[in-house]
Amino acid sequence: MAEHHEPDIYRVSSPAVPRKTGYRAVIGQTLFEEGTNWRLMSRVARYVANLPDADFQTARTGAGPVTVRFGRTLDRSVGEWHPRSRTVLLNPYHKSVRERGSSRLMGSAVFEIIHAATEPTREHIETHASLGHTEELAATEGITPAGYHARAMASLEFSNIRFHRRIMANIGRSGTRADLFHGENQEFDVYYNIQVRTGGTRGHEHRYHVLRQSSHGPS
């Protein structure tokens, strides 16, 4: 089990009158902000700050500046990572949170911060696509460049899922509502085939074509 990792900085502004001024907490370079639902955001911030897993805290620190806010997610999930604004958006009104409790929100906060930490890897994959390197790699495997790109992105997602599961196991939370991926198959090939079958890779394939068109004309 990973050793407990103390938060590098924990600071809350205006805690005495949060309803009027909003909530603001800073843990290193991770900022938590909320204007109205301050009690719940306070719980999210403290959960992240006190998560006793050294690997997660190292990843969070390495992610650099990240802001965590509440709001409606674009893909209708509990949480999502927005790389351009470097924002983790969490939906406290999501059906999963309403039915399974706020632990679902805590687990999602951890998962999206993992996404933030692996952003350089995502950027590297997209750079390969933009420069045409993906075409060369795909040719060696006899698959389409768009398919190769989608598989690379699915592999990154799967790696983040495994990291999340390992964190939950390390802190004794396996099988709880914070363990978002409990019971899912742990083999990448199975995960990837499910993604392909359910259309989960289509967005990545479309993104590949956008990257190629914007950099070197139509693919």
N, C-alpha and C positions, 0 to 999 in steps of 0.2 A: 504493500500500500504506500502511495506517495506521502511524503512528509507534509505537514501543515505548512502552508506558505502565507506569511502575514501580508496583508495588503500594503503596498508601498506608501500610499497616501489615502486617507479617508477624511473627507471634509464635506460638511453639509451646510449650505447657506440658508439663512432665515428659517431654521427649524421651528421657531416659536410660533410663527404665523404663516405656515405653509399654504393655507387656503387663499390668502390674499396675495402673497408674493410668488407662489409657485415653489416647486422643489428643485433643488440643484445639489448634486453630489458628485465629487470628483475622486476617482481612484486612479492615481497615476495619470495616464492620459485618457482614461475612460470616463466620459461625462454622462451623467444621468440627469435628464431634465423632464419635468412634467408640470403643467400648469394647474390641473384640477385634481386628478386622481393621485395625489401625492403620497398617500399611505401605501398604496400598492407599489408605486415606483420606489419608495423607500425600501420595501421588502426585497424588490428585485436587486437594488444596489447592494444591500447588505448580504444577500445571497451570493452575489458574484464576488464581493469583496472578501467574504469569509469562506469561500469554497476551499476545502482543505485538500487541494490537489496541486502539487508543485508544477506539473506539466501544463495544466490549464493556466495557472497564473503566469507562467513563463510565456505561454502563447499570447495571453491577453496583453502582457507588457510589450511583447514584440510586435503586436498589431499596430502600435502607434496610436495616434488620435482617433478615437471612436466616440460617437454620441449615441446614446440609447434613448429612444423616445417611444411614446404610445401613439398609435394611429391605425388607420385602416390599411392593411397590406394589399398590394396590388394583385398578388397571386392567391389571395384568400386563405393564406396560411396563418399560423399563429405568429410567426416571425419571418423577417426577411432582411437581407443585407443589401444596402445600397452603396456600391463602391464609390460612385462619383461624389456623393455628399458625405461619405464615410459615416453612414448612419445605420444603426440597427433599429428597425421599426418593429414594435411588438403590438399585437392587437389583443387587449384585455377583454374584449367583448366577443372574441371568437367562440364559436359553438363548443369547441374542444375545451376551452378554458371554463366556460359556463358549466359544462357537464362534468368535467374531471377535476376542476379546481385550479387554484393559482399555481400549483406545482408544475402544471403544464407550461405556464408562462416562464417560470424559472428555468426549466429545462430548455426552452426555446431561446432564452437569453444566452445561455451557455453555448448552444449550437451556433447561433448567429455570430457570436464573438469568435468562435472557431473559424467561421467563414472569413471574418475580417482578418484573422491571423494568417490565413492561407491565400489572401488576395494576391500576393506576388506570384504564386503558382498559377492562379487563374490568368493573370496578366501575361505570364510567360507563354501559356498555351495559346492565348489570343494573338500574341506577337508572332508566334510560329505560323498561325493561320494567315495573318496579314502579309507576311513576307513570302508566303508560298511554300514554306518548309513542310507544311502538313501534307501537301501533294506528294512530295518525295517519300515521306514516311508511309503514307497510305498506299502508294504504289507497291512498296515492298511487301505489303500484306494482302494486296489484291482487294482492297475495299475503297469506297469513295472517300475523297478528302473530307466531305461533310460528315460522313459516318465515323471517320477516324477522330475528327474533332469532337463529335458528340460523345464518343466513347472515352476520350481523354477527360472531358468535363464530368462525365459520370463517374470516372475513376476517382477524381478529386472529391466529388460529393461523397462517394462511398468511403474514402479515407477519412473524411470528416465525421461521418457516421460512426465509424469504428473508434475514432478518438473519443467521441461523445459517450459511447457505450463503455469504453475503458475508464473514463472519468467517473461515470456513475457507479461502476464496479469498485473503483478505488475508494470512493467515499461511502460505500455501503448503501447505495440507492438503486441498485439493479432491481428491475421489476416494479419500481414505484412509478407514479405518474410523471415524475420528472425525467424518467428514462424513456425518451421519446421513441426509441427504436427497439424496445424490448420485444423479443420473440421473432424479429425479422431474421431472414436467412443471412448468414455471415459469409457467404461465398459471393465474390464479385460477379462471376459469370451469371449466376442466378439473378442477382440484383439488376445487372445490365439488361438481361433478356426481358425482365419484367418492365423495365423502363421503355424498352423498344416496343414491346407489345401494347403498352398502355399510352403510348404517345409522349412519354416523358423526355424523349431525346429530340423531338421535333424543333423545340425552341433553340437548342444548341446547333442543330443543322442549319436553321434559318440564320442564326447569328454568324455562322461560318461564312455563308454567302454574302452577308452584309459586310463583313470584314474584308473579304476578297474584292468586292466591288468598290469599296471605298479606297482601297490601297492600289490595286492593280487592274481595275476594270472587271468586267463580268468574269466569273469563274467558269 
